[in-house]
Amino acid sequence: MSWSMGALVGSLGFVVRLAVLSLLLGSNLWVVMTNAAARMLGWLLTVLEPVLGLSLAPTIVQVQVMAAVLILLQNIVYTLTLHIVSYWIFPRLGNPVSEPPEPLRPLVALDPL
């Protein structure tokens, strides 16, 4: 629950920051995101072309969805990293934390400290 909410709130916050920064700079930064998504989607389709035997070109809807997926993926990685670090650090600070969820236990068990 906290991972999904953290990723969703982080993604919405990123979109708001992107909009505010676009206004302050006088430039549309969403274009930068869609260019990155278009390049990634183009690369993915060129890899899949020999496998599928089709000549594929990304559509604008696919590029926009890929941009949204990239933002969400970035925030999922950030949220998971934040959880892992908190499970490592908080017990050392004397602040008790509940046991980590099952998917994080192998990562927390690799305690570098």
C-alpha distances in whole Angstrom, upper triangle without the diagonal:
4,5,5,6,8,10,11,12,14,15,17,18,20,21,23,24,26,27,28,30,31,33,34,36,37,36,33,31,29,32,31,27,29,32,30,28,31,32,29,30,33,33,31,33,36,35,34,38,40,37,37,41,40,40,37,36,33,33,32,29,28,28,26,23,24,24,20,19,20,19,15,16,17,14,12,15,15,12,12,15,15,12,15,18,16,17,20,21,20,22,25,25,25,22,20,16,15,15,13,11,13,13,14,17,19,19,19,22,24,24,27,28
4,6,5,6,8,10,10,12,14,15,16,18,20,21,22,24,25,26,28,29,31,32,33,35,34,32,29,27,31,30,26,28,31,28,27,31,32,29,29,33,33,31,34,36,35,35,38,40,38,38,42,41,41,38,37,34,34,32,29,28,28,26,24,24,23,20,19,20,18,14,15,16,12,11,13,12,9,10,13,11,9,13,15,13,14,18,18,17,19,22,22,22,19,18,14,13,14,12,11,14,13,13,16,19,18,17,21,22,22,25,26
4,6,5,6,8,10,10,12,14,15,16,18,20,21,22,24,25,26,28,30,31,32,34,32,30,27,25,28,27,23,25,28,25,24,27,28,25,26,30,29,27,30,33,31,31,35,37,35,35,38,37,38,34,34,30,31,29,27,25,25,23,21,21,20,17,16,16,15,11,12,12,9,7,10,10,6,7,10,10,8,11,14,13,14,17,18,18,20,23,23,24,21,20,16,15,15,12,11,13,12,11,15,17,16,16,19,20,21,23,25
4,5,5,6,9,10,10,12,14,15,17,18,20,21,23,24,25,27,29,30,31,33,31,28,25,23,26,26,22,24,26,24,22,26,27,24,24,28,28,26,28,32,30,30,33,35,33,33,37,36,36,32,32,28,28,27,24,23,23,21,18,18,18,15,14,15,13,10,11,12,10,8,11,12,9,10,13,13,12,15,17,17,18,21,22,22,24,26,26,27,24,23,19,18,18,15,13,16,14,14,18,20,19,19,23,24,25,27,28
4,5,5,6,8,10,11,12,14,15,16,18,20,21,22,24,25,27,28,30,31,30,27,25,23,26,26,23,24,27,25,24,27,29,26,27,30,31,29,31,34,33,33,36,38,37,36,40,38,38,35,34,30,30,28,25,25,24,22,20,20,19,16,15,17,14,11,13,14,10,10,13,12,9,12,15,13,13,16,18,17,18,21,22,21,24,26,26,27,23,22,19,18,19,17,15,18,17,17,20,22,21,21,25,26,26,28,29
4,5,5,6,8,10,10,12,14,15,16,18,20,21,22,24,26,26,28,30,28,26,23,22,25,24,21,23,26,24,23,26,27,25,26,30,29,28,31,33,32,33,36,38,36,37,40,38,38,35,33,30,30,28,26,25,24,22,20,20,19,16,15,15,13,10,12,11,8,8,10,9,6,9,11,10,10,14,15,14,16,19,19,19,22,24,23,24,21,21,18,18,18,16,15,18,16,16,19,21,19,19,23,24,24,25,26
4,6,5,6,9,10,10,12,14,15,16,18,20,21,22,24,25,26,28,26,24,21,19,22,21,18,20,23,20,19,23,24,21,22,26,26,24,27,30,29,29,32,35,33,33,36,35,34,31,30,26,26,24,22,21,21,18,16,16,15,12,11,12,9,6,8,8,5,5,8,8,6,9,11,11,12,15,16,16,18,20,21,21,24,26,26,27,24,24,21,21,21,18,16,19,16,16,20,21,19,20,24,24,24,26,27
4,5,5,6,9,10,11,12,14,15,17,18,20,21,23,24,26,27,25,23,20,18,21,21,18,19,22,21,19,23,24,22,23,26,27,25,27,30,30,30,33,35,34,33,37,35,34,31,29,26,25,23,21,20,20,17,15,16,15,11,11,13,10,7,10,11,8,8,12,11,10,13,15,15,15,18,20,19,21,24,24,24,27,29,29,30,27,26,23,23,23,20,19,21,19,19,23,25,23,24,27,28,28,29,31
4,5,5,6,9,10,11,12,14,15,16,18,20,21,22,24,25,24,22,20,18,22,21,19,21,24,22,21,25,26,24,25,29,29,28,30,33,33,33,36,39,37,37,40,38,37,34,32,28,28,25,23,23,22,19,18,18,17,13,14,15,11,10,13,12,9,10,13,12,10,14,15,14,15,18,19,19,21,23,23,23,26,28,27,28,25,25,22,23,24,21,20,23,21,21,24,26,24,24,28,28,28,30,31
4,5,5,6,9,10,10,12,14,15,16,18,20,21,22,24,22,20,18,17,20,19,16,19,21,19,19,22,24,22,23,27,27,26,29,31,31,31,34,37,36,36,38,37,36,32,31,27,27,24,23,22,21,18,17,17,15,12,13,12,9,8,10,9,6,9,11,9,8,12,13,12,14,17,17,17,20,22,22,22,25,27,26,28,25,25,22,23,24,21,20,23,21,20,23,25,22,23,27,27,27,27,28
4,5,5,6,9,10,10,12,14,15,16,19,20,21,22,20,18,15,14,17,16,13,15,18,17,16,19,21,19,20,23,24,23,25,28,28,28,31,34,33,33,35,34,33,29,27,23,23,21,19,18,17,14,13,14,11,9,10,10,6,6,9,8,6,9,11,10,11,14,15,15,17,19,20,20,23,25,25,25,29,30,30,31,28,29,26,26,26,23,22,24,22,22,25,26,24,25,29,29,29,30,31
4,5,5,6,9,10,11,12,14,15,17,18,20,21,20,17,15,14,17,17,15,17,20,19,18,21,23,22,22,26,27,26,28,31,31,31,34,37,36,35,38,36,35,31,29,25,24,21,19,20,19,15,15,16,13,10,12,13,9,9,13,12,10,12,15,14,14,17,18,17,19,22,23,23,25,27,27,27,31,32,31,33,30,30,27,28,28,26,25,27,25,25,28,30,27,28,32,32,32,33,34
4,5,5,6,8,10,11,12,14,15,16,18,20,19,17,15,14,18,17,15,18,20,19,19,22,24,23,24,27,28,28,30,33,33,33,36,39,38,38,40,38,37,33,31,27,26,24,22,22,21,18,18,18,15,13,15,14,10,11,14,12,10,13,15,13,13,17,18,16,18,21,21,21,24,26,25,25,29,30,29,31,28,29,26,27,28,26,25,28,26,25,28,30,27,27,31,31,31,31,32
4,5,5,6,9,10,10,12,14,15,16,18,16,14,12,11,15,14,12,14,17,16,16,19,21,20,21,24,25,25,27,29,30,30,33,36,35,35,37,35,34,30,28,24,24,21,20,20,18,15,16,15,12,11,13,11,8,9,12,10,9,12,14,12,13,17,17,16,19,21,21,22,25,26,26,27,30,31,30,32,30,31,28,29,29,27,26,28,26,25,29,29,27,27,31,31,30,31,32
4,5,5,6,9,10,10,12,14,15,16,15,12,10,9,13,13,11,13,16,15,15,18,20,20,20,23,25,24,26,29,30,30,32,35,35,34,37,34,33,29,26,23,22,19,18,18,16,13,14,14,11,9,12,12,9,10,14,12,11,15,17,15,16,20,20,20,22,25,25,25,28,30,30,30,34,35,34,36,33,34,31,32,32,29,29,31,28,28,31,32,30,31,34,34,34,34,36
4,5,5,6,8,10,11,12,14,15,15,13,11,11,15,15,14,16,19,19,19,21,23,23,24,27,28,28,30,33,33,34,36,39,39,38,40,38,36,33,30,26,25,22,21,22,20,16,17,18,15,13,16,16,12,14,17,15,14,17,19,17,18,21,22,21,23,26,26,26,29,31,30,30,34,35,34,36,33,34,31,32,33,31,30,33,30,30,33,34,32,32,36,36,35,36,37
4,5,5,6,8,10,10,12,14,13,12,10,11,14,14,13,16,18,18,18,21,23,23,24,27,28,28,30,32,33,34,36,39,39,39,41,39,37,33,31,27,26,23,23,23,20,18,19,19,15,14,17,16,12,14,17,15,14,17,18,16,17,21,21,20,23,25,25,25,28,30,29,29,33,34,32,35,32,33,31,32,33,31,31,33,31,29,33,34,31,31,35,34,34,34,35
4,6,5,6,9,10,10,12,10,9,7,7,11,10,10,12,15,15,15,18,20,20,21,24,25,25,27,29,30,31,33,36,36,36,38,36,34,30,27,24,23,20,20,20,17,15,17,16,13,13,15,14,11,14,16,14,14,18,19,17,19,22,22,22,25,27,26,27,30,31,31,32,35,36,35,37,35,36,34,35,35,32,32,34,31,31,34,35,32,33,36,35,35,35,36
4,5,5,6,9,10,10,10,8,8,8,11,12,12,14,16,17,18,20,22,22,23,25,27,28,29,31,33,33,35,38,39,38,40,37,35,31,28,25,23,20,20,21,18,16,18,18,15,14,18,17,14,16,19,17,17,21,22,20,22,25,25,25,27,30,30,30,33,35,34,34,38,39,38,40,37,38,36,37,38,35,35,37,34,33,37,38,35,36,40,39,39,39,40
4,5,5,6,9,10,10,10,10,11,14,15,15,17,19,20,21,23,25,25,27,29,30,31,33,35,36,37,38,42,42,41,43,41,38,35,32,28,27,24,24,25,22,19,21,22,18,17,21,19,16,19,21,19,19,22,23,21,23,26,26,25,28,30,30,30,33,34,33,34,38,38,36,39,36,38,36,37,38,36,36,38,36,34,38,39,36,36,40,39,39,39,40
4,5,5,6,8,8,9,8,10,13,12,13,16,17,18,19,22,23,24,25,27,28,29,31,33,34,36,37,40,41,40,42,40,37,34,31,28,27,23,24,25,22,19,21,21,17,18,21,19,16,19,21,19,18,22,23,21,23,26,25,25,28,30,29,30,33,34,33,34,38,38,36,39,37,38,36,38,39,36,36,38,36,34,38,39,35,36,40,39,38,37,38
4,5,5,6,5,5,5,8,10,11,12,14,15,17,18,20,21,22,24,25,27,28,30,31,33,34,36,39,39,39,40,38,35,32,29,25,24,21,22,23,20,17,20,20,16,17,20,19,16,20,22,20,20,24,24,23,25,28,28,27,30,32,32,33,36,37,36,37,41,41,40,42,40,41,39,40,41,38,38,40,37,36,40,40,37,38,42,41,41,40,41
4,6,5,7,8,9,11,13,14,16,17,19,20,22,23,25,26,27,29,31,32,33,35,37,38,39,42,43,42,44,41,38,35,32,28,27,23,24,26,23,20,23,23,20,20,23,22,19,22,25,23,23,26,27,26,27,31,30,30,33,35,34,35,38,39,38,39,42,43,41,44,41,43,41,42,43,40,40,42,40,39,43,43,40,41,45,44,43,43,44
4,6,8,10,11,14,15,16,17,19,20,21,23,25,26,27,29,31,32,33,35,37,38,39,41,44,45,44,46,43,41,37,34,31,30,26,27,28,25,23,25,25,22,22,25,23,21,24,26,23,23,27,28,26,27,31,30,29,33,35,33,34,38,38,37,38,42,42,40,43,40,42,40,42,43,41,41,43,41,39,43,43,40,41,44,43,43,42,42
4,5,8,9,12,13,13,15,18,18,19,21,23,24,25,27,28,30,32,33,34,36,38,39,42,43,42,44,41,38,35,32,29,28,25,26,27,24,22,25,24,21,22,25,23,21,24,26,23,24,28,28,26,28,31,30,30,33,35,34,35,38,39,38,39,43,43,41,44,42,44,42,44,44,42,42,44,41,40,43,44,40,41,45,43,43,42,43
4,7,9,12,13,14,16,17,18,20,22,23,24,26,27,28,30,32,33,34,36,38,38,42,43,42,43,40,38,34,31,28,27,23,25,26,23,21,24,24,21,22,25,24,22,25,27,25,26,29,30,28,30,34,33,33,36,38,37,38,41,42,41,42,46,46,44,47,45,47,45,46,47,44,44,46,43,42,45,46,43,44,47,46,46,45,46
4,6,9,9,10,13,14,14,16,18,19,20,22,24,24,26,28,29,30,33,34,35,38,39,39,39,37,34,31,27,24,23,20,22,23,20,18,21,21,18,19,22,21,19,23,25,23,24,27,28,27,29,32,31,31,35,36,36,37,40,41,40,41,45,45,44,47,45,46,44,45,45,42,42,44,41,40,44,44,41,42,45,44,44,43,44
4,5,6,8,10,11,12,14,15,16,18,20,21,22,24,25,26,28,30,31,32,35,36,35,36,34,31,28,24,21,20,17,18,19,16,14,18,18,14,16,19,18,16,20,22,20,21,25,26,25,27,30,30,30,33,35,34,36,39,39,39,40,44,44,43,46,43,45,42,43,44,40,40,41,38,38,41,42,39,40,44,42,43,42,44
4,5,5,7,9,10,11,13,14,16,17,19,20,22,23,24,26,28,29,30,33,34,34,35,32,30,27,23,20,20,17,18,18,15,13,16,16,12,14,17,15,13,17,19,17,18,21,22,21,24,26,26,26,29,31,31,32,35,36,36,37,40,41,40,43,40,42,39,40,40,37,37,38,35,34,38,38,35,37,40,39,39,38,40
4,5,5,6,9,10,10,12,14,15,16,18,20,21,22,24,26,26,28,31,32,31,32,30,27,24,21,17,17,13,14,15,12,10,13,12,9,11,14,12,11,15,17,16,17,20,21,21,23,25,26,26,29,30,31,32,35,36,36,37,40,41,40,43,40,41,39,39,39,36,35,36,33,33,37,37,34,36,39,38,39,38,40
4,5,5,6,9,10,10,12,14,15,16,18,20,20,22,24,25,26,29,30,30,31,28,25,22,19,16,15,12,14,14,11,10,13,13,10,13,15,14,14,17,19,18,20,22,23,23,25,28,28,29,31,33,33,35,37,38,38,40,43,44,43,46,44,44,42,42,42,39,38,39,36,35,39,39,36,38,41,40,41,40,42
4,6,5,6,9,10,11,12,14,15,17,18,20,21,23,24,26,29,29,29,30,28,26,22,19,17,17,14,16,16,12,12,14,13,10,13,15,12,12,16,17,16,18,21,21,21,23,26,25,26,29,30,31,32,35,36,36,37,41,41,41,44,41,42,40,40,40,37,36,37,34,33,37,36,34,35,39,37,38,37,39
4,5,5,6,9,10,11,12,14,15,16,18,20,21,22,24,27,28,27,29,27,24,21,18,15,15,13,14,13,9,9,11,9,6,9,11,9,9,12,13,12,15,17,18,18,20,23,23,24,27,28,28,30,32,33,34,35,38,39,39,41,39,40,37,37,37,34,33,34,30,30,34,33,31,33,36,35,35,35,37
4,5,5,6,8,10,10,12,14,15,16,18,20,20,22,25,26,25,26,24,21,18,15,12,12,9,10,10,6,6,9,8,6,9,11,10,11,14,15,15,17,19,20,21,23,25,25,27,29,30,31,33,35,36,37,38,41,42,42,45,42,43,40,40,39,36,34,35,32,32,36,35,33,35,38,37,38,38,40
4,5,5,6,9,10,10,12,14,15,16,18,20,21,24,25,25,26,23,20,17,14,12,13,11,13,12,8,10,12,10,9,12,14,12,13,17,17,16,19,21,21,22,25,27,27,28,31,32,32,34,37,37,38,40,43,43,43,46,44,44,41,42,41,38,36,37,33,33,37,36,34,36,39,37,39,38,40
4,5,5,6,9,10,11,12,14,15,17,18,20,23,24,24,25,23,21,18,15,13,14,13,14,13,9,10,12,9,8,11,12,9,11,14,14,13,16,18,18,19,22,23,23,25,28,28,29,31,33,34,35,37,39,40,40,43,41,41,38,39,38,34,33,34,30,30,34,33,30,33,35,34,35,34,37
4,5,5,6,8,10,10,12,14,15,16,18,21,21,21,23,21,19,16,13,10,11,10,11,9,6,7,9,6,5,9,9,7,10,13,12,13,16,17,18,19,21,23,23,25,27,28,29,31,33,34,35,37,39,40,41,43,41,41,38,38,37,33,32,32,29,29,33,32,30,32,35,34,35,35,37
4,5,5,6,8,10,10,12,14,15,16,19,20,20,21,18,16,13,10,7,9,9,10,8,5,8,10,8,8,12,12,11,14,16,16,17,20,21,21,23,25,26,27,29,31,32,33,35,37,37,39,40,43,44,44,47,45,45,42,42,41,37,35,35,32,32,36,35,33,36,38,37,38,38,41
4,5,5,6,9,10,11,12,14,15,18,19,19,20,18,16,14,11,10,12,12,14,12,9,12,13,10,10,14,14,12,15,18,17,17,20,21,21,23,26,26,26,29,31,31,32,35,36,37,38,40,43,43,44,47,45,45,42,42,41,37,36,36,32,32,35,34,32,35,37,35,37,36,39
4,5,5,6,9,10,11,12,14,17,17,18,20,18,16,14,12,10,13,13,14,11,9,12,12,8,9,13,11,10,13,15,14,14,18,19,18,20,23,23,24,26,28,28,30,32,33,34,35,38,40,41,41,44,42,42,39,39,37,34,32,32,28,29,32,31,29,32,34,32,34,34,37
4,5,5,6,9,10,10,12,15,16,15,17,15,13,10,9,7,10,11,11,8,7,10,10,7,9,12,11,11,14,16,15,16,19,20,20,22,24,25,26,28,30,30,32,34,35,36,38,40,42,43,44,46,44,44,40,40,39,35,33,33,29,30,33,32,30,33,36,34,36,36,39
4,5,5,6,9,10,10,14,15,15,15,13,11,9,7,7,10,12,13,10,9,13,13,11,13,16,15,14,18,19,18,20,23,23,23,26,28,28,29,31,33,33,35,37,38,39,41,43,45,46,47,49,47,47,44,43,42,38,36,36,32,33,36,35,33,36,38,37,39,39,42
4,5,5,6,9,10,12,14,14,15,14,13,11,10,10,14,15,17,13,12,16,16,12,14,17,16,14,18,20,18,19,22,23,22,25,27,27,27,30,32,32,33,36,37,37,39,41,44,44,45,48,46,46,42,42,41,37,35,34,31,31,34,33,31,34,36,34,36,36,39
4,6,5,6,9,11,11,12,14,13,12,10,10,10,13,15,16,12,12,15,14,11,14,16,14,14,17,18,16,18,21,21,21,24,26,25,26,29,30,30,32,35,35,36,38,40,42,43,44,47,45,44,41,40,38,35,33,32,28,29,32,31,29,33,34,33,35,35,39
4,5,5,6,9,10,10,11,9,8,6,7,8,11,14,15,11,12,15,15,12,15,18,16,16,20,21,19,21,24,24,24,27,29,29,30,33,34,34,36,38,39,40,42,44,46,47,48,50,48,47,44,43,42,38,36,35,31,33,36,34,33,36,38,36,39,39,42
4,5,5,8,9,10,11,10,8,8,9,10,14,17,18,15,15,18,18,16,18,21,19,19,22,24,22,23,27,27,26,29,31,31,31,35,36,35,37,40,41,41,43,45,47,48,49,52,50,50,46,46,44,40,38,37,33,34,37,35,34,38,39,37,40,40,43
4,6,7,8,9,11,11,11,10,12,13,17,19,20,16,16,20,19,16,19,21,19,19,22,23,21,23,26,25,25,28,30,29,30,33,34,33,35,38,39,39,41,44,45,46,48,50,48,48,44,44,41,38,36,34,31,32,35,32,31,35,36,35,37,37,41
4,6,5,6,8,8,9,9,11,12,16,19,19,15,16,20,18,16,19,21,19,19,23,23,21,24,27,26,25,29,30,30,31,34,35,34,37,39,39,40,42,45,46,47,49,51,49,48,45,44,42,38,36,34,31,32,35,33,32,36,37,36,39,39,42
4,5,5,5,5,6,7,10,12,15,19,19,16,17,21,20,18,21,23,22,22,26,26,24,27,30,29,29,32,34,33,34,37,38,38,40,43,43,44,46,48,50,51,52,55,53,52,48,47,45,42,39,38,34,36,39,37,36,40,41,40,42,42,46
4,6,5,7,9,10,14,16,19,23,23,20,21,24,24,21,24,27,25,25,28,29,27,29,32,31,31,34,36,35,36,39,40,39,41,44,44,45,47,49,51,52,54,56,54,53,50,49,46,43,40,39,35,37,39,37,37,40,41,40,43,43,46
4,6,8,11,12,15,17,20,23,23,20,21,24,23,21,24,26,23,24,28,28,26,28,31,30,29,33,34,33,34,38,38,37,40,42,42,43,46,48,49,50,52,54,52,51,48,46,44,40,38,36,33,35,37,35,35,38,39,38,41,41,45
4,5,9,9,13,15,18,21,21,18,20,23,21,20,24,25,23,24,28,27,26,29,31,30,30,34,35,34,36,39,39,39,41,44,44,45,47,49,51,52,54,55,53,52,49,47,45,41,39,37,34,36,38,37,36,40,41,40,43,44,47
4,7,9,13,16,18,22,22,20,21,25,24,22,26,28,26,26,30,30,29,31,34,33,33,37,38,37,39,42,42,42,44,47,47,48,50,52,54,55,57,59,57,56,52,51,49,45,42,41,37,39,42,40,40,43,44,43,46,46,50
4,6,10,13,15,19,19,17,19,22,21,20,23,25,24,25,28,29,28,30,33,32,33,36,37,37,38,41,42,42,44,47,47,48,50,52,54,55,56,58,56,55,52,51,49,45,42,41,38,40,42,41,40,44,45,44,47,47,51
4,7,10,13,17,18,16,17,20,20,19,22,24,23,24,27,28,27,29,32,32,32,35,37,37,38,41,42,42,44,46,47,48,50,52,54,55,56,58,56,56,52,51,49,46,43,42,39,40,43,42,41,44,46,45,47,47,51
4,7,9,13,14,12,13,17,16,15,18,21,20,21,24,25,24,26,29,29,29,32,34,34,35,38,39,39,41,44,44,45,47,49,51,52,53,56,53,53,49,48,47,43,41,40,36,38,41,40,39,42,44,42,45,45,48
4,7,10,12,10,10,14,15,14,16,19,18,19,22,23,23,25,28,28,29,31,33,33,34,37,38,39,41,43,44,45,47,48,51,52,53,55,52,52,49,48,47,43,41,40,37,38,41,40,39,42,44,43,45,45,48
4,7,8,6,7,10,11,10,12,15,15,16,18,20,20,22,24,25,26,28,30,30,32,34,35,36,38,40,41,42,44,45,48,49,50,52,49,49,46,45,44,40,38,38,34,35,39,38,36,39,42,41,43,43,46
4,5,5,6,9,10,11,12,14,15,16,19,20,21,23,25,25,27,29,30,31,33,35,36,37,39,41,42,43,45,46,49,50,50,53,50,50,46,46,45,41,39,39,35,37,40,40,38,41,44,43,45,45,48
4,5,5,6,9,10,11,12,14,15,17,18,20,21,23,24,26,27,29,30,32,33,35,36,38,39,41,42,43,45,48,49,49,51,48,48,45,44,44,40,38,39,35,36,40,40,38,40,43,42,44,44,47
4,5,5,6,8,10,11,12,14,16,17,18,20,21,22,24,26,27,28,30,32,33,35,36,38,39,41,42,43,46,47,47,49,46,46,43,42,41,38,36,36,33,34,38,38,36,39,41,41,43,43,46
4,6,5,6,9,10,10,12,14,15,16,18,20,21,22,24,25,26,28,30,31,32,34,36,37,39,40,41,44,45,46,48,45,45,41,40,39,36,34,34,30,32,35,35,34,36,39,38,40,41,43
4,5,5,6,9,10,10,12,14,15,16,19,20,21,23,24,26,27,29,30,31,33,35,36,38,39,40,43,44,44,47,44,44,41,40,39,36,34,34,31,32,35,35,33,36,38,37,39,39,42
4,5,5,6,9,10,11,12,14,16,17,18,20,21,23,25,26,27,29,31,32,33,35,37,38,39,42,43,43,45,42,42,39,39,38,35,33,33,30,31,35,35,33,35,38,37,39,39,42
4,5,5,6,9,10,10,12,14,15,16,18,20,21,22,24,26,27,28,30,31,33,35,36,37,40,41,41,43,40,40,37,36,35,32,30,30,27,28,32,32,30,33,36,35,37,37,40
4,5,5,6,9,10,10,12,14,15,16,18,20,21,22,24,26,27,28,30,31,33,34,36,38,40,40,42,39,39,36,35,34,31,29,29,26,27,30,30,28,31,34,33,34,35,37
4,5,5,6,9,10,11,13,14,16,17,19,20,21,23,25,26,27,29,31,32,33,34,37,38,38,41,38,38,35,35,34,31,29,30,27,27,31,31,28,31,34,33,34,34,37
4,5,5,6,9,10,11,12,14,15,16,18,20,21,23,24,26,27,29,31,31,32,35,37,37,39,36,36,32,32,32,28,27,28,25,25,29,29,27,29,32,32,33,34,36
4,5,5,6,8,10,10,12,14,15,16,18,20,21,22,24,26,27,29,30,31,34,35,36,37,35,34,31,30,30,26,24,25,22,22,26,26,24,27,30,29,31,31,34
4,5,5,6,9,10,11,12,14,15,17,18,20,21,23,24,26,27,28,30,33,34,34,36,34,34,31,31,30,26,25,25,22,22,26,26,23,26,29,28,29,29,32
4,5,5,6,9,10,11,12,14,15,17,19,20,21,23,25,26,27,28,31,32,32,34,32,32,29,29,29,25,24,25,22,22,26,26,23,25,29,28,29,29,31
4,5,5,6,9,10,10,12,14,15,16,18,20,21,23,25,26,26,29,31,31,33,30,30,26,26,26,22,21,22,19,19,23,24,21,23,26,26,27,28,30
4,5,5,6,9,10,11,12,14,15,17,18,20,21,23,24,26,28,29,30,32,30,29,26,26,25,21,20,20,17,17,21,21,19,21,24,23,25,25,28
4,6,5,6,9,10,11,12,14,16,17,18,20,21,22,24,27,28,28,30,28,28,25,25,25,21,20,22,18,18,21,21,19,20,24,23,24,24,26
4,5,5,6,8,10,10,12,14,15,16,18,20,21,22,25,26,26,28,25,25,22,23,23,19,18,20,17,17,20,21,18,20,23,23,23,24,26
4,5,5,6,8,10,11,12,14,15,17,19,20,21,23,25,25,27,25,24,21,21,20,16,15,17,14,13,17,18,16,17,20,20,21,22,24
4,6,5,6,9,10,11,12,14,16,17,18,20,22,23,24,26,24,24,21,21,20,16,16,17,14,12,16,16,13,15,18,18,19,19,22
4,6,5,6,9,10,11,12,14,15,16,18,21,22,22,24,22,22,19,20,20,16,17,18,16,14,17,18,15,16,19,19,19,19,21
4,5,5,6,9,10,11,12,14,15,16,19,20,21,22,20,20,16,17,17,14,14,16,13,12,15,17,14,14,18,18,18,20,21
4,5,5,6,9,10,11,13,14,15,18,19,20,22,19,19,16,16,15,11,11,13,10,8,12,13,10,11,15,15,16,17,19
4,5,5,6,9,10,11,12,14,16,17,18,20,19,19,16,17,16,13,13,15,13,10,13,13,10,11,14,14,14,14,16
4,6,5,6,9,10,10,12,15,16,16,18,16,16,14,15,15,12,14,16,14,11,14,16,12,12,16,16,15,16,17
4,6,5,6,9,10,10,13,15,15,17,14,14,11,12,11,8,10,13,11,9,11,13,11,10,13,14,14,16,16
4,5,5,6,9,10,12,13,15,17,15,14,12,12,11,8,10,12,11,7,9,10,7,6,10,10,10,12,13
4,5,5,6,8,11,11,12,15,13,14,12,14,13,11,14,16,14,11,12,13,10,8,12,12,10,11,11
4,5,5,6,8,10,10,12,10,10,8,11,11,10,13,15,15,11,13,15,12,10,13,14,12,14,13
4,6,6,7,9,11,12,10,9,7,9,8,7,10,13,13,9,10,12,10,7,10,11,10,12,12
4,6,7,7,10,11,11,11,10,12,11,10,13,15,15,11,11,12,10,7,9,10,7,9,8
4,6,5,6,9,9,10,10,13,13,13,16,18,18,15,15,16,14,11,13,13,10,11,10
4,5,5,6,5,7,7,10,12,12,16,18,19,15,15,18,16,12,15,16,13,14,13
4,5,5,5,6,7,10,11,12,16,18,19,16,15,17,16,12,13,15,12,14,12
4,5,7,9,10,14,14,15,19,21,22,18,17,19,17,13,15,15,12,13,10
4,6,8,11,14,16,17,20,23,24,20,20,21,19,16,18,19,15,16,13
4,6,9,13,15,16,20,23,24,21,20,22,21,17,18,20,17,18,15
4,6,10,13,14,18,21,22,19,19,21,20,16,18,20,17,19,17
4,7,9,12,15,18,20,17,16,19,19,15,17,19,17,19,17
4,6,8,11,15,16,14,13,17,16,13,15,17,16,18,17
4,6,9,12,14,12,12,16,16,13,15,18,17,20,19
4,7,9,11,10,8,12,13,10,12,15,14,18,18
4,6,8,6,6,10,10,8,10,13,13,17,17
4,6,6,6,10,11,10,12,15,16,19,20
4,5,5,8,10,10,11,14,16,19,21
4,6,7,8,10,11,13,15,18,20
4,6,5,6,9,10,12,15,17
4,5,5,6,9,10,14,16
4,6,5,7,10,13,15
4,5,5,8,10,13
4,5,6,9,11
4,5,9,11
4,6,9
4,6
4
